[in-house]
Amino acid sequence: MRILTFNIHGWKTIQGQPNWQQVANVIRETGADLVGLNEVYHSLAEPNGDSSYSRTPFLDRITAELDMHAVFGPCLRWPATDEMPEKSYGNGLLSRWPIIASAAHHLTPVEGKEQRGLLEGRVLLPDGRTFTAYVTHLDHTDEDTRLIQLRALRTWTVRDRNRPHVLMGDLNAVSPWDFAHRPDDLLRLVEEHPPSGPLLEEGGMQVIPQIEKAGYTDAMRAMQQVGQGTFIRAAVPLRIDYILLSQSLTPALRSVQVWQEEAGNEASDHRPVLAEIDF
C-alpha cells in the first residue's frame, strides 16, 4: 500500500495558478493508493472567465480522472456569494478502494485561531479487511494551539489504538530529531520565520514528541530520512508534513520519501510525502 500526504495550497500553485491537474499528475506519478489532502476547498470549481464557474469541483475532477474514491471533511463553511459557489475548507481523503465510512471531526476551537479538523475514513481493502486513515491540518501559528488540537485529535484516534491505522497531514510542527545535528539551521529558521520563534523557548517542539509518546511512528524518522524539507518557502529544509503509523502498523513500513517535482514548477508550496507499507 502506498500512502501519500499532500498540502495542495488551496488548489493554487505558488504563482497563484489553478493546480488541480498538477495535483492529479503527482498522485498518478506516485502510484498512491491512499491520499490525504490539506487545504481543500470544496466545492470550489474553475472559473469560466465570465464570472461563472464550471460545474465540476476540483476534488471531483481528480477522483474521476484517477478513478479513485474520495471524501471531504470540512473545517470551515462559507455561504454562497455572487462570485463563487458555496464552498467549504478542510481535508480530503482519496482511495483506490471504496471508502465505506467517514466522519469530519472539529478539533477544539481556540480563540483567535482558525478552526481545524480531523477527517476519518475507513477503507475496504480487496481482501476484505478494513483500514482507517486520519487526515488533519494543525494550526500554523503556535505550538500551544497545536497541542490543544492534538489532545482533541487523540480522543478520536485512540479508538483505533489496537488496530493498524495511519495519521497524516500538515502538522505545522517541527520534529526535534530533524534538527538534532543542524543547530545552525534551527537558529536561521527562527530568525527568518518569526512565528517559529517559540521553537527555541521552553516548551517548544512538543507536538511531534507527544505524538510519538502516544505510540505513533514518524515514518521519516523510522527510515532515517533526515534533512528533507516539505515546506518549499522555508529558509532551510523544513519538514512539517508527516505520515505517522500506529504501533501495530510500524513493522509494515518499507520505504518513505519526500516526493520531488521539477524545481520551480511544483504543484503547491508543499512537497508531498510518500510511504510504502506491506499491508
C-alpha positions as CSV (number, residue, x, y, z in Angstrom):
1,M,0.0,0.0,0.0
2,R,1.4,3.4,-1.0
3,I,0.2,6.3,1.2
4,L,0.6,10.0,0.2
5,T,0.1,13.2,2.2
6,F,-0.1,16.5,0.3
7,N,-1.0,20.1,1.3
8,I,-2.3,21.3,-2.0
9,H,-2.3,25.1,-1.2
10,G,-6.0,25.8,-1.8
11,W,-5.9,24.5,-5.4
12,K,-3.3,27.0,-6.4
13,T,0.4,26.9,-7.3
14,I,2.9,29.3,-5.6
15,Q,2.3,31.5,-8.6
16,G,-1.4,31.5,-8.0
17,Q,-2.4,29.4,-10.9
18,P,-5.0,26.6,-10.7
19,N,-3.1,23.4,-9.8
20,W,-5.8,20.6,-9.8
21,Q,-4.3,19.0,-12.9
22,Q,-0.7,19.1,-11.4
23,V,-2.1,17.6,-8.2
24,A,-3.7,14.8,-10.2
25,N,-0.4,14.2,-12.0
26,V,1.6,14.0,-8.8
27,I,-0.9,11.4,-7.4
28,R,-0.7,9.4,-10.6
29,E,3.1,9.5,-10.7
30,T,3.5,8.4,-7.1
31,G,1.2,5.4,-7.6
32,A,-0.5,6.3,-4.3
33,D,-3.4,4.1,-3.1
34,L,-4.4,6.4,-0.2
35,V,-4.0,10.2,-0.4
36,G,-4.6,12.7,2.4
37,L,-5.1,16.3,1.2
38,N,-4.9,19.5,3.2
39,E,-6.2,23.0,2.2
40,V,-9.0,21.6,0.1
41,Y,-11.7,24.0,-1.0
42,H,-14.9,22.1,-1.9
43,S,-16.9,22.5,-4.0
44,L,-14.7,25.2,-5.4
45,A,-14.5,24.9,-9.2
46,E,-12.6,26.6,-12.0
47,P,-13.8,30.0,-13.2
48,N,-15.0,30.2,-16.8
49,G,-13.9,33.7,-17.3
50,D,-17.4,35.2,-17.3
51,S,-18.0,35.4,-13.5
52,S,-19.5,31.9,-13.6
53,Y,-17.9,28.6,-12.5
54,S,-17.7,25.2,-14.1
55,R,-20.0,22.6,-12.6
56,T,-17.4,20.1,-11.6
57,P,-15.4,20.8,-8.4
58,F,-11.7,20.1,-8.5
59,L,-11.9,17.3,-6.0
60,D,-14.4,15.5,-8.2
61,R,-12.3,16.1,-11.3
62,I,-9.3,14.5,-9.7
63,T,-11.2,11.4,-8.5
64,A,-12.8,11.0,-11.9
65,E,-9.5,11.3,-13.7
66,L,-7.7,8.9,-11.4
67,D,-10.6,6.5,-11.0
68,M,-10.5,6.8,-7.2
69,H,-13.0,7.3,-4.3
70,A,-13.0,10.5,-2.2
71,V,-14.5,12.0,0.9
72,F,-14.2,15.6,2.1
73,G,-14.0,16.8,5.7
74,P,-15.0,20.4,6.1
75,C,-13.4,22.6,8.8
76,L,-15.0,25.9,7.8
77,R,-18.0,26.7,5.7
78,W,-18.9,29.9,3.9
79,P,-22.3,31.0,2.5
80,A,-22.8,31.3,-1.2
81,T,-21.9,34.6,-2.8
82,D,-22.4,36.2,-6.2
83,E,-18.8,35.4,-7.2
84,M,-18.3,31.9,-6.1
85,P,-20.4,28.8,-5.4
86,E,-21.0,27.7,-1.9
87,K,-17.8,26.1,-0.6
88,S,-16.0,24.7,2.4
89,Y,-12.4,24.5,3.5
90,G,-10.9,21.4,5.0
91,N,-9.2,18.0,4.4
92,G,-9.7,15.3,1.8
93,L,-9.1,11.6,1.5
94,L,-8.7,9.7,-1.8
95,S,-8.6,6.0,-2.0
96,R,-8.1,3.4,-4.7
97,W,-10.6,1.2,-2.8
98,P,-14.1,2.0,-1.6
99,I,-14.4,4.3,1.5
100,I,-17.2,2.6,3.4
101,A,-17.4,5.1,6.3
102,S,-16.1,8.6,7.1
103,A,-16.5,11.4,9.6
104,A,-15.3,15.0,9.8
105,H,-14.4,16.0,13.4
106,H,-13.9,19.5,14.6
107,L,-10.9,20.0,16.8
108,T,-11.2,22.1,19.9
109,P,-11.8,25.8,19.0
110,V,-9.1,28.2,20.1
111,E,-10.0,31.9,20.4
112,G,-8.4,33.9,17.6
113,K,-7.3,30.8,15.7
114,E,-8.7,29.2,12.6
115,Q,-10.9,26.2,13.2
116,R,-9.2,23.0,12.3
117,G,-10.5,19.5,11.8
118,L,-9.7,15.8,11.5
119,L,-11.1,13.6,8.7
120,E,-11.5,10.0,9.4
121,G,-12.0,7.4,6.6
122,R,-12.4,3.7,6.7
123,V,-11.4,1.8,3.5
124,L,-12.5,-1.6,2.4
125,L,-9.4,-3.4,1.0
126,P,-9.6,-6.1,-1.7
127,D,-9.0,-8.9,0.7
128,G,-12.0,-7.8,2.9
129,R,-10.0,-6.2,5.6
130,T,-10.7,-2.6,6.6
131,F,-8.1,0.2,7.1
132,T,-8.5,3.5,8.8
133,A,-6.8,6.7,7.7
134,Y,-6.9,10.0,9.6
135,V,-6.1,13.3,7.8
136,T,-5.5,16.6,9.7
137,H,-4.0,20.0,9.4
138,L,-3.0,21.7,12.6
139,D,-2.6,25.4,13.4
140,H,0.2,27.3,11.7
141,T,0.9,30.0,14.3
142,D,1.9,28.5,17.7
143,E,2.7,25.2,19.4
144,D,0.3,25.7,22.3
145,T,-2.7,25.8,19.9
146,R,-1.4,22.7,18.2
147,L,-1.1,20.9,21.5
148,I,-4.7,21.7,22.3
149,Q,-5.7,20.4,18.8
150,L,-3.6,17.3,19.3
151,R,-5.4,16.4,22.5
152,A,-8.7,16.7,20.8
153,L,-7.5,14.6,17.8
154,R,-6.4,11.9,20.2
155,T,-9.9,11.5,21.6
156,W,-10.9,10.0,18.2
157,T,-7.7,8.2,17.0
158,V,-7.4,6.4,20.4
159,R,-10.4,4.3,19.4
160,D,-8.2,2.6,16.8
161,R,-5.2,2.1,19.2
162,N,-5.4,-1.6,18.8
163,R,-5.9,-1.6,15.0
164,P,-3.4,-0.7,12.3
165,H,-4.1,2.9,11.1
166,V,-2.3,5.9,9.7
167,L,-2.4,9.6,10.8
168,M,-1.1,12.0,8.2
169,G,-1.2,15.7,7.2
170,D,0.4,19.1,7.6
171,L,1.0,19.3,11.3
172,N,2.9,22.7,11.1
173,A,5.1,21.2,13.8
174,V,8.8,20.5,13.9
175,S,10.5,17.3,15.0
176,P,13.5,17.9,17.3
177,W,15.0,14.9,15.5
178,D,15.2,16.8,12.3
179,F,17.4,19.5,13.8
180,A,19.4,17.4,16.3
181,H,22.5,17.8,14.2
182,R,21.5,21.1,12.5
183,P,21.5,23.7,15.2
184,D,22.5,26.5,12.8
185,D,19.6,25.7,10.5
186,L,17.2,25.9,13.5
187,L,18.6,29.3,14.5
188,R,18.2,30.5,10.9
189,L,14.6,29.2,10.8
190,V,13.7,31.1,14.0
191,E,15.3,34.3,12.7
192,E,13.7,34.2,9.3
193,H,10.3,32.9,10.2
194,P,9.1,34.8,13.3
195,P,6.1,32.5,14.0
196,S,8.6,29.7,14.7
197,G,10.3,31.8,17.4
198,P,8.7,29.8,20.2
199,L,10.5,26.7,19.0
200,L,13.6,27.7,21.0
201,E,11.7,28.7,24.1
202,E,10.8,26.4,26.9
203,G,8.1,24.1,25.8
204,G,8.8,24.4,22.1
205,M,8.7,21.5,19.7
206,Q,6.4,19.3,21.8
207,V,3.8,18.2,19.3
208,I,5.8,15.5,17.5
209,P,7.4,14.1,20.6
210,Q,3.9,13.8,22.2
211,I,2.6,12.0,19.1
212,E,5.5,9.6,19.3
213,K,4.9,9.1,23.0
214,A,1.3,8.2,22.2
215,G,2.7,5.2,20.2
216,Y,2.9,6.6,16.7
217,T,6.0,6.2,14.5
218,D,7.2,9.0,12.3
219,A,7.9,7.2,9.0
220,M,10.7,9.6,8.0
221,R,12.5,9.1,11.3
222,A,12.0,5.3,11.3
223,M,13.7,5.2,7.9
224,Q,16.4,7.7,8.9
225,Q,15.5,10.2,6.2
226,V,16.9,13.2,7.9
227,G,17.3,16.7,6.5
228,Q,14.5,16.7,4.0
229,G,12.1,19.6,3.7
230,T,8.4,19.6,2.8
231,F,7.7,23.4,3.0
232,I,9.2,24.9,-0.1
233,R,9.2,28.5,1.1
234,A,11.3,27.9,4.2
235,A,14.8,29.4,4.6
236,V,16.2,25.9,5.5
237,P,14.9,22.4,4.8
238,L,11.8,22.3,7.0
239,R,9.6,19.3,7.4
240,I,6.1,19.9,8.6
241,D,4.1,17.3,6.7
242,Y,4.0,13.8,8.3
243,I,3.0,10.2,7.8
244,L,2.6,8.6,11.2
245,L,2.0,4.9,11.7
246,S,0.2,3.3,14.6
247,Q,2.4,1.0,16.6
248,S,0.9,-2.2,15.1
249,L,1.4,-0.9,11.6
250,T,5.1,0.2,12.1
251,P,6.7,-3.2,11.2
252,A,4.9,-3.0,7.8
253,L,6.8,0.2,6.8
254,R,9.1,-0.4,3.8
255,S,10.1,3.0,2.5
256,V,9.3,6.7,2.7
257,Q,10.4,9.8,0.7
258,V,9.6,13.4,0.1
259,W,8.4,13.4,-3.4
260,Q,10.4,15.8,-5.7
261,E,8.9,17.7,-8.5
262,E,10.7,19.9,-11.0
263,A,12.2,22.8,-9.1
264,G,10.2,26.0,-9.7
265,N,7.2,24.1,-11.2
266,E,5.8,22.4,-8.1
267,A,2.1,22.0,-7.8
268,S,2.0,23.5,-4.3
269,D,4.1,25.3,-1.8
270,H,4.5,21.9,0.0
271,R,6.1,18.8,-1.2
272,P,4.2,15.6,-0.7
273,V,5.4,12.7,1.4
274,L,5.0,9.1,0.2
275,A,5.3,6.0,2.3
276,E,5.0,2.3,1.2
277,I,3.8,-0.3,3.7
278,D,3.4,-4.0,3.3
279,F,-0.2,-4.3,4.4
